[in-house]
Amino acid sequence: MLSKPGASPLGPSYVFEVKFDGFRAIVSTIDGLRVRSRRGWNMTERVPELAELPEGLVLDGELVSLDDDRLTSFPRLSARVLRGRGEIAVAYVIFDVLVRARDSTMALPTASAGGFWTGSSLRVRRGARA
């Protein structure tokens, strides 16, 4: 979902996502890795390190690259994803778990779907690919 300007709601049920300077991507690990932009561009070959994610997931998130100050850098990410500079590290910031263990979580309350990560030992290498 693209962000839209408007008044900020207040209250305990308010949920928001930080805007990162990156590429929004849907990542699927069902029957192999697939990484697609929000417009459908296949980015799978550009981010092979995401193959380390567990099988059976569909995730909504943002591909980012961090500069020396640990701030997101769109020029760095573009050099990696668009120009194939594999030495530039990328990270995948996960906003939503859409499918877990091949079961849809989209009808679950936000807290239930997000609870998948509680206690998770998931570690994805953030360094450059070899």
Number of C-alpha atoms within 10 A of each C-alpha: 6 6 8 6 5 6 6 8 10 8 7 6 7 8 9 9 9 6 9 17 17 23 19 22 24 23 26 24 22 16 9 9 22 20 23 17 18 14 8 10 10 14 17 18 13 16 22 14 20 22 17 13 16 15 16 16 20 23 20 21 20 21 22 25 27 18 15 7 7 8 12 19 17 18 13 19 25 17 15 21 21 12 10 14 16 17 12 19 20 25 20 22 16 16 15 17 22 21 19 19 13 13 11 14 19 14 9 11 9 14 8 11 18 16 11 12 10 7 7 8 7 10 8 14 14 14 13 14 14 5
